[in-house]
Amino acid sequence: MLIVGLTGGLATGKTTVAKFIENLGATVLDADAIVRELYTPGSDVWKKIVKAFGREVLMPDRSVDRKKLAAIVFSNRQTLDRLNKLVHPSVLKHFQQEIADFSESQDWGILVLNVPLLFEAGLQKLCDKTVVVTARLRTQLDRLYLRDGFSKEEAAKRIASQMPLTEKVRRADFVVDNDAGLEHTREQVLVIWSDLARANTAKARVVKGIPVRKRRLMI
């Protein structure tokens, strides 16, 4: 089993790359989906958020108003760090359990953790390989403006709150440039997938004590 961390900057196209990889045969776990589950009314994380930020961040049905909460935390670095410290440990535990469950069911599978804050949260320590999706700043700003309705100032603030893409690229094993069309992105993913498949096979052989030279990878 190979565990791959997929990350990138805001609006660089992580979801698109995750879908390409999933279609090639990987299992993808999405951090945003996990966070939505953790925000369920009455959960431990929900209680911590209400205690830290007040009931004004809740909707009438008691669920967390993520847009309102984001407006609060992205206005101040300290409040953002506070939220991350409340949420990240639970996300880590969830991923650890998912990895354990996956490893019991599949010896040769590839499990992808799609995590926007992979490096910021220290979740790369769970991974064998990491993939970073990049795009030009202009592209990120335009996507956030057109897709999410952010003002240019708000979009720039959100992007600045994350680790610089240059640093994520420096730490990554693989990089996908998602700035030149879907076909170009897909071609890059195919090349990376071949490398991941080889790494997965090599890791599985080591675990099982099978000499690498005696078997050939079939893709």
Secondary structure, 3 states (H helix, E strand, C coil): CEEEEEEECCCCCHHHHHHHHHHCCCEEEEHHHHHHHHCCCCCHHHHHHHHHHCHHHECCCCCECHHHHHHHHCCCHHHHHHHHHHHHHHHHHHHHHHHHHHHHHCCCCEEEEECCCCCCCCHHHHCCEEEEEECCHHHHHHHHHHHHCCCHHHHHHHHHCCCCHHHHHHHCCEEEECCCCHHHHHHHHHHHHHHHHHHHHHHHHHHHCCCHHHCCCCC
